[in-house]
């Protein structure tokens, strides 16, 4: 059974995504939304991290046209 859409939960997740920072690597400390497309594309080829970080990186890449 599909979970009902919760606009409050969606708003909170979007707000979190906007401030979420890269926890490691060359761009450690930089907001995901500020990461270069090339860096996100590299992760798409190699495999995104598991969990929330990987999900958020995929969303950012899709919004940047990747």
mmJSON file of the N, C-alpha and C atoms, coordinates in Angstrom:
{"data_MODEL":{"atom_site":{
"group_PDB":["ATOM","ATOM","ATOM","ATOM","ATOM","ATOM","ATOM","ATOM","ATOM","ATOM","ATOM","ATOM","ATOM","ATOM","ATOM","ATOM","ATOM","ATOM","ATOM","ATOM","ATOM","ATOM","ATOM","ATOM","ATOM","ATOM","ATOM","ATOM","ATOM","ATOM","ATOM","ATOM","ATOM","ATOM","ATOM","ATOM","ATOM","ATOM","ATOM","ATOM","ATOM","ATOM","ATOM","ATOM","ATOM","ATOM","ATOM","ATOM","ATOM","ATOM","ATOM","ATOM","ATOM","ATOM","ATOM","ATOM","ATOM","ATOM","ATOM","ATOM","ATOM","ATOM","ATOM","ATOM","ATOM","ATOM","ATOM","ATOM","ATOM","ATOM","ATOM","ATOM","ATOM","ATOM","ATOM","ATOM","ATOM","ATOM","ATOM","ATOM","ATOM","ATOM","ATOM","ATOM","ATOM","ATOM","ATOM","ATOM","ATOM","ATOM","ATOM","ATOM","ATOM","ATOM","ATOM","ATOM","ATOM","ATOM","ATOM","ATOM","ATOM","ATOM","ATOM","ATOM","ATOM","ATOM","ATOM","ATOM","ATOM","ATOM","ATOM","ATOM","ATOM","ATOM","ATOM","ATOM","ATOM","ATOM","ATOM","ATOM","ATOM","ATOM","ATOM","ATOM","ATOM","ATOM","ATOM","ATOM","ATOM","ATOM","ATOM","ATOM","ATOM","ATOM","ATOM","ATOM","ATOM","ATOM","ATOM","ATOM","ATOM","ATOM","ATOM","ATOM","ATOM","ATOM","ATOM","ATOM","ATOM","ATOM","ATOM","ATOM","ATOM","ATOM","ATOM","ATOM","ATOM","ATOM","ATOM","ATOM","ATOM","ATOM","ATOM","ATOM","ATOM","ATOM","ATOM","ATOM","ATOM","ATOM","ATOM","ATOM","ATOM","ATOM","ATOM","ATOM","ATOM","ATOM","ATOM","ATOM","ATOM","ATOM","ATOM","ATOM","ATOM","ATOM","ATOM","ATOM","ATOM","ATOM","ATOM","ATOM","ATOM","ATOM","ATOM","ATOM","ATOM","ATOM"],
"id":[1,2,3,4,5,6,7,8,9,10,11,12,13,14,15,16,17,18,19,20,21,22,23,24,25,26,27,28,29,30,31,32,33,34,35,36,37,38,39,40,41,42,43,44,45,46,47,48,49,50,51,52,53,54,55,56,57,58,59,60,61,62,63,64,65,66,67,68,69,70,71,72,73,74,75,76,77,78,79,80,81,82,83,84,85,86,87,88,89,90,91,92,93,94,95,96,97,98,99,100,101,102,103,104,105,106,107,108,109,110,111,112,113,114,115,116,117,118,119,120,121,122,123,124,125,126,127,128,129,130,131,132,133,134,135,136,137,138,139,140,141,142,143,144,145,146,147,148,149,150,151,152,153,154,155,156,157,158,159,160,161,162,163,164,165,166,167,168,169,170,171,172,173,174,175,176,177,178,179,180,181,182,183,184,185,186,187,188,189,190,191,192,193,194,195,196,197,198],
"type_symbol":["N","C","C","N","C","C","N","C","C","N","C","C","N","C","C","N","C","C","N","C","C","N","C","C","N","C","C","N","C","C","N","C","C","N","C","C","N","C","C","N","C","C","N","C","C","N","C","C","N","C","C","N","C","C","N","C","C","N","C","C","N","C","C","N","C","C","N","C","C","N","C","C","N","C","C","N","C","C","N","C","C","N","C","C","N","C","C","N","C","C","N","C","C","N","C","C","N","C","C","N","C","C","N","C","C","N","C","C","N","C","C","N","C","C","N","C","C","N","C","C","N","C","C","N","C","C","N","C","C","N","C","C","N","C","C","N","C","C","N","C","C","N","C","C","N","C","C","N","C","C","N","C","C","N","C","C","N","C","C","N","C","C","N","C","C","N","C","C","N","C","C","N","C","C","N","C","C","N","C","C","N","C","C","N","C","C","N","C","C","N","C","C","N","C","C","N","C","C"],
"label_atom_id":["N","CA","C","N","CA","C","N","CA","C","N","CA","C","N","CA","C","N","CA","C","N","CA","C","N","CA","C","N","CA","C","N","CA","C","N","CA","C","N","CA","C","N","CA","C","N","CA","C","N","CA","C","N","CA","C","N","CA","C","N","CA","C","N","CA","C","N","CA","C","N","CA","C","N","CA","C","N","CA","C","N","CA","C","N","CA","C","N","CA","C","N","CA","C","N","CA","C","N","CA","C","N","CA","C","N","CA","C","N","CA","C","N","CA","C","N","CA","C","N","CA","C","N","CA","C","N","CA","C","N","CA","C","N","CA","C","N","CA","C","N","CA","C","N","CA","C","N","CA","C","N","CA","C","N","CA","C","N","CA","C","N","CA","C","N","CA","C","N","CA","C","N","CA","C","N","CA","C","N","CA","C","N","CA","C","N","CA","C","N","CA","C","N","CA","C","N","CA","C","N","CA","C","N","CA","C","N","CA","C","N","CA","C","N","CA","C","N","CA","C","N","CA","C","N","CA","C","N","CA","C"],
"label_alt_id":[null,null,null,null,null,null,null,null,null,null,null,null,null,null,null,null,null,null,null,null,null,null,null,null,null,null,null,null,null,null,null,null,null,null,null,null,null,null,null,null,null,null,null,null,null,null,null,null,null,null,null,null,null,null,null,null,null,null,null,null,null,null,null,null,null,null,null,null,null,null,null,null,null,null,null,null,null,null,null,null,null,null,null,null,null,null,null,null,null,null,null,null,null,null,null,null,null,null,null,null,null,null,null,null,null,null,null,null,null,null,null,null,null,null,null,null,null,null,null,null,null,null,null,null,null,null,null,null,null,null,null,null,null,null,null,null,null,null,null,null,null,null,null,null,null,null,null,null,null,null,null,null,null,null,null,null,null,null,null,null,null,null,null,null,null,null,null,null,null,null,null,null,null,null,null,null,null,null,null,null,null,null,null,null,null,null,null,null,null,null,null,null,null,null,null,null,null,null],
"label_comp_id":["UNK","UNK","UNK","UNK","UNK","UNK","UNK","UNK","UNK","UNK","UNK","UNK","UNK","UNK","UNK","UNK","UNK","UNK","UNK","UNK","UNK","UNK","UNK","UNK","UNK","UNK","UNK","UNK","UNK","UNK","UNK","UNK","UNK","UNK","UNK","UNK","UNK","UNK","UNK","UNK","UNK","UNK","UNK","UNK","UNK","UNK","UNK","UNK","UNK","UNK","UNK","UNK","UNK","UNK","UNK","UNK","UNK","UNK","UNK","UNK","UNK","UNK","UNK","UNK","UNK","UNK","UNK","UNK","UNK","UNK","UNK","UNK","UNK","UNK","UNK","UNK","UNK","UNK","UNK","UNK","UNK","UNK","UNK","UNK","UNK","UNK","UNK","UNK","UNK","UNK","UNK","UNK","UNK","UNK","UNK","UNK","UNK","UNK","UNK","UNK","UNK","UNK","UNK","UNK","UNK","UNK","UNK","UNK","UNK","UNK","UNK","UNK","UNK","UNK","UNK","UNK","UNK","UNK","UNK","UNK","UNK","UNK","UNK","UNK","UNK","UNK","UNK","UNK","UNK","UNK","UNK","UNK","UNK","UNK","UNK","UNK","UNK","UNK","UNK","UNK","UNK","UNK","UNK","UNK","UNK","UNK","UNK","UNK","UNK","UNK","UNK","UNK","UNK","UNK","UNK","UNK","UNK","UNK","UNK","UNK","UNK","UNK","UNK","UNK","UNK","UNK","UNK","UNK","UNK","UNK","UNK","UNK","UNK","UNK","UNK","UNK","UNK","UNK","UNK","UNK","UNK","UNK","UNK","UNK","UNK","UNK","UNK","UNK","UNK","UNK","UNK","UNK","UNK","UNK","UNK","UNK","UNK","UNK"],
"label_asym_id":["A","A","A","A","A","A","A","A","A","A","A","A","A","A","A","A","A","A","A","A","A","A","A","A","A","A","A","A","A","A","A","A","A","A","A","A","A","A","A","A","A","A","A","A","A","A","A","A","A","A","A","A","A","A","A","A","A","A","A","A","A","A","A","A","A","A","A","A","A","A","A","A","A","A","A","A","A","A","A","A","A","A","A","A","A","A","A","A","A","A","A","A","A","A","A","A","A","A","A","A","A","A","A","A","A","A","A","A","A","A","A","A","A","A","A","A","A","A","A","A","A","A","A","A","A","A","A","A","A","A","A","A","A","A","A","A","A","A","A","A","A","A","A","A","A","A","A","A","A","A","A","A","A","A","A","A","A","A","A","A","A","A","A","A","A","A","A","A","A","A","A","A","A","A","A","A","A","A","A","A","A","A","A","A","A","A","A","A","A","A","A","A","A","A","A","A","A","A"],
"label_entity_id":["1","1","1","1","1","1","1","1","1","1","1","1","1","1","1","1","1","1","1","1","1","1","1","1","1","1","1","1","1","1","1","1","1","1","1","1","1","1","1","1","1","1","1","1","1","1","1","1","1","1","1","1","1","1","1","1","1","1","1","1","1","1","1","1","1","1","1","1","1","1","1","1","1","1","1","1","1","1","1","1","1","1","1","1","1","1","1","1","1","1","1","1","1","1","1","1","1","1","1","1","1","1","1","1","1","1","1","1","1","1","1","1","1","1","1","1","1","1","1","1","1","1","1","1","1","1","1","1","1","1","1","1","1","1","1","1","1","1","1","1","1","1","1","1","1","1","1","1","1","1","1","1","1","1","1","1","1","1","1","1","1","1","1","1","1","1","1","1","1","1","1","1","1","1","1","1","1","1","1","1","1","1","1","1","1","1","1","1","1","1","1","1","1","1","1","1","1","1"],
"label_seq_id":[1,1,1,2,2,2,3,3,3,4,4,4,5,5,5,6,6,6,7,7,7,8,8,8,9,9,9,10,10,10,11,11,11,12,12,12,13,13,13,14,14,14,15,15,15,16,16,16,17,17,17,18,18,18,19,19,19,20,20,20,21,21,21,22,22,22,23,23,23,24,24,24,25,25,25,26,26,26,27,27,27,28,28,28,29,29,29,30,30,30,31,31,31,32,32,32,33,33,33,34,34,34,35,35,35,36,36,36,37,37,37,38,38,38,39,39,39,40,40,40,41,41,41,42,42,42,43,43,43,44,44,44,45,45,45,46,46,46,47,47,47,48,48,48,49,49,49,50,50,50,51,51,51,52,52,52,53,53,53,54,54,54,55,55,55,56,56,56,57,57,57,58,58,58,59,59,59,60,60,60,61,61,61,62,62,62,63,63,63,64,64,64,65,65,65,66,66,66],
"pdbx_PDB_ins_code":[null,null,null,null,null,null,null,null,null,null,null,null,null,null,null,null,null,null,null,null,null,null,null,null,null,null,null,null,null,null,null,null,null,null,null,null,null,null,null,null,null,null,null,null,null,null,null,null,null,null,null,null,null,null,null,null,null,null,null,null,null,null,null,null,null,null,null,null,null,null,null,null,null,null,null,null,null,null,null,null,null,null,null,null,null,null,null,null,null,null,null,null,null,null,null,null,null,null,null,null,null,null,null,null,null,null,null,null,null,null,null,null,null,null,null,null,null,null,null,null,null,null,null,null,null,null,null,null,null,null,null,null,null,null,null,null,null,null,null,null,null,null,null,null,null,null,null,null,null,null,null,null,null,null,null,null,null,null,null,null,null,null,null,null,null,null,null,null,null,null,null,null,null,null,null,null,null,null,null,null,null,null,null,null,null,null,null,null,null,null,null,null,null,null,null,null,null,null],
"Cartn_x":[0.839,0.0,0.881,0.557,1.328,1.068,2.142,2.033,1.397,0.478,-0.179,0.836,0.692,1.578,1.356,2.45,2.419,3.162,2.422,3.087,4.04,3.738,4.617,5.947,5.868,7.088,7.902,7.237,7.922,8.613,7.973,8.549,9.793,9.715,10.866,12.04,11.756,12.816,13.449,12.642,13.17,14.048,13.593,14.401,15.725,15.692,16.918,17.848,17.302,18.112,18.812,18.157,18.725,19.954,20.063,21.198,22.142,21.799,22.591,23.981,25.002,26.382,27.068,27.984,28.775,29.655,29.54,30.264,31.707,32.135,33.475,33.944,35.219,35.757,36.192,36.431,36.951,36.074,34.78,33.844,33.223,33.947,33.464,33.062,31.866,31.369,30.585,30.593,29.851,28.422,27.463,26.071,25.924,25.097,24.886,24.404,23.565,23.022,24.095,25.259,26.353,27.421,27.24,28.235,28.22,29.394,29.442,28.749,28.101,27.407,28.379,29.601,30.585,30.857,30.888,31.11,29.932,28.729,27.53,27.452,27.845,27.858,28.867,30.009,31.004,30.386,29.644,28.988,27.945,27.232,26.246,26.927,28.107,28.844,29.395,29.93,30.584,29.627,28.491,27.515,27.356,26.148,25.871,25.992,26.345,26.369,24.977,24.944,23.663,22.959,21.671,20.896,20.532,20.287,19.797,20.756,22.059,23.036,22.926,22.918,22.815,21.507,20.419,19.121,19.126,19.661,19.709,20.617,21.742,22.645,21.955,21.178,20.444,19.403,18.721,17.722,18.397,19.507,20.23,20.686,21.239,21.69,20.516,19.392,18.248,17.766,17.851,17.427,18.422,19.674,20.693,20.743,19.863,19.776,20.677,21.155,22.075,21.368],
"Cartn_y":[-1.182,0.0,1.243,2.185,3.421,4.328,4.992,5.962,7.231,7.815,9.048,10.186,11.086,12.241,13.149,13.494,14.364,15.65,16.733,17.969,18.535,18.354,18.855,18.084,16.779,15.957,16.337,16.536,16.921,18.269,19.209,20.532,20.426,19.621,19.447,18.805,17.798,17.138,18.092,18.902,19.879,20.899,21.367,22.315,21.684,20.408,19.729,19.577,19.199,19.03,20.334,21.458,22.755,23.116,22.574,22.915,21.74,20.572,19.352,19.534,19.203,19.389,18.059,18.103,16.924,16.571,15.333,14.981,14.503,14.339,13.816,14.243,13.97,14.149,15.561,15.756,17.008,18.2,17.996,19.092,19.006,18.408,18.284,19.658,19.708,20.948,21.828,21.492,22.279,21.737,22.648,22.206,21.364,20.33,19.454,20.242,21.242,22.007,22.84,22.994,23.757,22.867,21.556,20.647,20.75,20.652,20.674,19.45,19.662,18.571,17.439,17.762,16.74,15.804,16.356,15.565,14.621,15.12,14.293,13.214,13.555,12.564,11.461,11.82,10.82,9.828,10.334,9.447,8.57,9.115,8.303,7.124,7.378,6.292,5.286,5.767,4.906,4.32,4.985,4.549,5.584,6.037,7.01,6.336,7.111,6.553,6.046,5.144,4.624,5.67,5.495,6.303,7.686,8.554,9.905,10.699,10.594,11.339,10.982,9.708,9.274,9.706,9.601,10.031,11.515,12.308,13.753,14.113,13.417,13.696,13.402,12.333,12.006,13.069,13.564,14.624,15.889,16.268,17.47,17.319,16.161,15.929,16.041,15.461,15.527,16.968,17.773,19.17,20.02,19.581,20.297,19.838,18.921,18.456,17.292,16.593,15.474,14.16],
"Cartn_z":[0.0,0.0,0.0,-0.861,-0.965,0.219,0.635,1.718,1.163,1.924,1.497,1.475,0.504,0.411,1.61,2.24,3.417,3.063,2.782,2.359,3.415,4.679,5.738,5.734,5.562,5.494,4.261,3.142,1.907,2.072,2.721,2.95,3.823,4.87,5.762,5.033,4.207,3.447,2.44,1.778,0.824,1.542,2.692,3.468,3.881,4.286,4.673,3.474,2.331,1.136,0.77,0.956,0.587,1.424,2.628,3.495,3.735,3.211,3.444,2.85,3.622,3.181,2.92,1.973,1.626,2.819,3.33,4.548,4.337,3.078,2.821,1.443,1.173,-0.172,-0.503,-1.771,-2.31,-1.953,-1.883,-1.623,-0.228,0.705,2.088,2.626,3.223,3.811,2.862,1.573,0.594,0.49,0.321,0.168,-1.098,-1.016,-2.173,-3.38,-3.141,-4.272,-4.968,-4.329,-4.93,-5.562,-5.499,-6.078,-7.604,-8.231,-9.701,-10.301,-11.421,-12.112,-12.423,-12.813,-13.165,-11.987,-10.79,-9.58,-9.34,-9.511,-9.339,-10.414,-11.636,-12.709,-12.425,-11.829,-11.45,-10.464,-9.485,-8.519,-9.198,-10.176,-10.883,-11.578,-12.158,-12.82,-11.811,-10.706,-9.717,-8.688,-8.506,-7.517,-6.42,-6.239,-5.183,-3.825,-2.8,-1.449,-1.058,-0.109,0.377,1.222,1.369,2.305,1.805,2.769,2.507,1.614,1.882,1.088,-0.388,-0.692,-2.085,-2.734,-1.987,-2.512,-2.829,-1.897,-2.101,-3.278,-3.414,-4.534,-5.867,-5.918,-7.146,-7.474,-6.459,-6.674,-7.195,-6.57,-7.001,-8.454,-8.784,-10.158,-11.126,-10.793,-11.711,-11.892,-10.849,-10.939,-11.721,-11.761,-12.517,-13.972,-14.329,-15.708,-16.052,-15.025,-15.257,-15.42],
"occupancy":[1.0,1.0,1.0,1.0,1.0,1.0,1.0,1.0,1.0,1.0,1.0,1.0,1.0,1.0,1.0,1.0,1.0,1.0,1.0,1.0,1.0,1.0,1.0,1.0,1.0,1.0,1.0,1.0,1.0,1.0,1.0,1.0,1.0,1.0,1.0,1.0,1.0,1.0,1.0,1.0,1.0,1.0,1.0,1.0,1.0,1.0,1.0,1.0,1.0,1.0,1.0,1.0,1.0,1.0,1.0,1.0,1.0,1.0,1.0,1.0,1.0,1.0,1.0,1.0,1.0,1.0,1.0,1.0,1.0,1.0,1.0,1.0,1.0,1.0,1.0,1.0,1.0,1.0,1.0,1.0,1.0,1.0,1.0,1.0,1.0,1.0,1.0,1.0,1.0,1.0,1.0,1.0,1.0,1.0,1.0,1.0,1.0,1.0,1.0,1.0,1.0,1.0,1.0,1.0,1.0,1.0,1.0,1.0,1.0,1.0,1.0,1.0,1.0,1.0,1.0,1.0,1.0,1.0,1.0,1.0,1.0,1.0,1.0,1.0,1.0,1.0,1.0,1.0,1.0,1.0,1.0,1.0,1.0,1.0,1.0,1.0,1.0,1.0,1.0,1.0,1.0,1.0,1.0,1.0,1.0,1.0,1.0,1.0,1.0,1.0,1.0,1.0,1.0,1.0,1.0,1.0,1.0,1.0,1.0,1.0,1.0,1.0,1.0,1.0,1.0,1.0,1.0,1.0,1.0,1.0,1.0,1.0,1.0,1.0,1.0,1.0,1.0,1.0,1.0,1.0,1.0,1.0,1.0,1.0,1.0,1.0,1.0,1.0,1.0,1.0,1.0,1.0,1.0,1.0,1.0,1.0,1.0,1.0],
"B_iso_or_equiv":[0.0,0.0,0.0,0.0,0.0,0.0,0.0,0.0,0.0,0.0,0.0,0.0,0.0,0.0,0.0,0.0,0.0,0.0,0.0,0.0,0.0,0.0,0.0,0.0,0.0,0.0,0.0,0.0,0.0,0.0,0.0,0.0,0.0,0.0,0.0,0.0,0.0,0.0,0.0,0.0,0.0,0.0,0.0,0.0,0.0,0.0,0.0,0.0,0.0,0.0,0.0,0.0,0.0,0.0,0.0,0.0,0.0,0.0,0.0,0.0,0.0,0.0,0.0,0.0,0.0,0.0,0.0,0.0,0.0,0.0,0.0,0.0,0.0,0.0,0.0,0.0,0.0,0.0,0.0,0.0,0.0,0.0,0.0,0.0,0.0,0.0,0.0,0.0,0.0,0.0,0.0,0.0,0.0,0.0,0.0,0.0,0.0,0.0,0.0,0.0,0.0,0.0,0.0,0.0,0.0,0.0,0.0,0.0,0.0,0.0,0.0,0.0,0.0,0.0,0.0,0.0,0.0,0.0,0.0,0.0,0.0,0.0,0.0,0.0,0.0,0.0,0.0,0.0,0.0,0.0,0.0,0.0,0.0,0.0,0.0,0.0,0.0,0.0,0.0,0.0,0.0,0.0,0.0,0.0,0.0,0.0,0.0,0.0,0.0,0.0,0.0,0.0,0.0,0.0,0.0,0.0,0.0,0.0,0.0,0.0,0.0,0.0,0.0,0.0,0.0,0.0,0.0,0.0,0.0,0.0,0.0,0.0,0.0,0.0,0.0,0.0,0.0,0.0,0.0,0.0,0.0,0.0,0.0,0.0,0.0,0.0,0.0,0.0,0.0,0.0,0.0,0.0,0.0,0.0,0.0,0.0,0.0,0.0],
"pdbx_formal_charge":[null,null,null,null,null,null,null,null,null,null,null,null,null,null,null,null,null,null,null,null,null,null,null,null,null,null,null,null,null,null,null,null,null,null,null,null,null,null,null,null,null,null,null,null,null,null,null,null,null,null,null,null,null,null,null,null,null,null,null,null,null,null,null,null,null,null,null,null,null,null,null,null,null,null,null,null,null,null,null,null,null,null,null,null,null,null,null,null,null,null,null,null,null,null,null,null,null,null,null,null,null,null,null,null,null,null,null,null,null,null,null,null,null,null,null,null,null,null,null,null,null,null,null,null,null,null,null,null,null,null,null,null,null,null,null,null,null,null,null,null,null,null,null,null,null,null,null,null,null,null,null,null,null,null,null,null,null,null,null,null,null,null,null,null,null,null,null,null,null,null,null,null,null,null,null,null,null,null,null,null,null,null,null,null,null,null,null,null,null,null,null,null,null,null,null,null,null,null],
"auth_seq_id":[1,1,1,2,2,2,3,3,3,4,4,4,5,5,5,6,6,6,7,7,7,8,8,8,9,9,9,10,10,10,11,11,11,12,12,12,13,13,13,14,14,14,15,15,15,16,16,16,17,17,17,18,18,18,19,19,19,20,20,20,21,21,21,22,22,22,23,23,23,24,24,24,25,25,25,26,26,26,27,27,27,28,28,28,29,29,29,30,30,30,31,31,31,32,32,32,33,33,33,34,34,34,35,35,35,36,36,36,37,37,37,38,38,38,39,39,39,40,40,40,41,41,41,42,42,42,43,43,43,44,44,44,45,45,45,46,46,46,47,47,47,48,48,48,49,49,49,50,50,50,51,51,51,52,52,52,53,53,53,54,54,54,55,55,55,56,56,56,57,57,57,58,58,58,59,59,59,60,60,60,61,61,61,62,62,62,63,63,63,64,64,64,65,65,65,66,66,66],
"auth_comp_id":["UNK","UNK","UNK","UNK","UNK","UNK","UNK","UNK","UNK","UNK","UNK","UNK","UNK","UNK","UNK","UNK","UNK","UNK","UNK","UNK","UNK","UNK","UNK","UNK","UNK","UNK","UNK","UNK","UNK","UNK","UNK","UNK","UNK","UNK","UNK","UNK","UNK","UNK","UNK","UNK","UNK","UNK","UNK","UNK","UNK","UNK","UNK","UNK","UNK","UNK","UNK","UNK","UNK","UNK","UNK","UNK","UNK","UNK","UNK","UNK","UNK","UNK","UNK","UNK","UNK","UNK","UNK","UNK","UNK","UNK","UNK","UNK","UNK","UNK","UNK","UNK","UNK","UNK","UNK","UNK","UNK","UNK","UNK","UNK","UNK","UNK","UNK","UNK","UNK","UNK","UNK","UNK","UNK","UNK","UNK","UNK","UNK","UNK","UNK","UNK","UNK","UNK","UNK","UNK","UNK","UNK","UNK","UNK","UNK","UNK","UNK","UNK","UNK","UNK","UNK","UNK","UNK","UNK","UNK","UNK","UNK","UNK","UNK","UNK","UNK","UNK","UNK","UNK","UNK","UNK","UNK","UNK","UNK","UNK","UNK","UNK","UNK","UNK","UNK","UNK","UNK","UNK","UNK","UNK","UNK","UNK","UNK","UNK","UNK","UNK","UNK","UNK","UNK","UNK","UNK","UNK","UNK","UNK","UNK","UNK","UNK","UNK","UNK","UNK","UNK","UNK","UNK","UNK","UNK","UNK","UNK","UNK","UNK","UNK","UNK","UNK","UNK","UNK","UNK","UNK","UNK","UNK","UNK","UNK","UNK","UNK","UNK","UNK","UNK","UNK","UNK","UNK","UNK","UNK","UNK","UNK","UNK","UNK"],
"auth_asym_id":["A","A","A","A","A","A","A","A","A","A","A","A","A","A","A","A","A","A","A","A","A","A","A","A","A","A","A","A","A","A","A","A","A","A","A","A","A","A","A","A","A","A","A","A","A","A","A","A","A","A","A","A","A","A","A","A","A","A","A","A","A","A","A","A","A","A","A","A","A","A","A","A","A","A","A","A","A","A","A","A","A","A","A","A","A","A","A","A","A","A","A","A","A","A","A","A","A","A","A","A","A","A","A","A","A","A","A","A","A","A","A","A","A","A","A","A","A","A","A","A","A","A","A","A","A","A","A","A","A","A","A","A","A","A","A","A","A","A","A","A","A","A","A","A","A","A","A","A","A","A","A","A","A","A","A","A","A","A","A","A","A","A","A","A","A","A","A","A","A","A","A","A","A","A","A","A","A","A","A","A","A","A","A","A","A","A","A","A","A","A","A","A","A","A","A","A","A","A"],
"auth_atom_id":["N","CA","C","N","CA","C","N","CA","C","N","CA","C","N","CA","C","N","CA","C","N","CA","C","N","CA","C","N","CA","C","N","CA","C","N","CA","C","N","CA","C","N","CA","C","N","CA","C","N","CA","C","N","CA","C","N","CA","C","N","CA","C","N","CA","C","N","CA","C","N","CA","C","N","CA","C","N","CA","C","N","CA","C","N","CA","C","N","CA","C","N","CA","C","N","CA","C","N","CA","C","N","CA","C","N","CA","C","N","CA","C","N","CA","C","N","CA","C","N","CA","C","N","CA","C","N","CA","C","N","CA","C","N","CA","C","N","CA","C","N","CA","C","N","CA","C","N","CA","C","N","CA","C","N","CA","C","N","CA","C","N","CA","C","N","CA","C","N","CA","C","N","CA","C","N","CA","C","N","CA","C","N","CA","C","N","CA","C","N","CA","C","N","CA","C","N","CA","C","N","CA","C","N","CA","C","N","CA","C","N","CA","C","N","CA","C","N","CA","C","N","CA","C","N","CA","C","N","CA","C"],
"pdbx_PDB_model_num":[1,1,1,1,1,1,1,1,1,1,1,1,1,1,1,1,1,1,1,1,1,1,1,1,1,1,1,1,1,1,1,1,1,1,1,1,1,1,1,1,1,1,1,1,1,1,1,1,1,1,1,1,1,1,1,1,1,1,1,1,1,1,1,1,1,1,1,1,1,1,1,1,1,1,1,1,1,1,1,1,1,1,1,1,1,1,1,1,1,1,1,1,1,1,1,1,1,1,1,1,1,1,1,1,1,1,1,1,1,1,1,1,1,1,1,1,1,1,1,1,1,1,1,1,1,1,1,1,1,1,1,1,1,1,1,1,1,1,1,1,1,1,1,1,1,1,1,1,1,1,1,1,1,1,1,1,1,1,1,1,1,1,1,1,1,1,1,1,1,1,1,1,1,1,1,1,1,1,1,1,1,1,1,1,1,1,1,1,1,1,1,1,1,1,1,1,1,1]
}}}
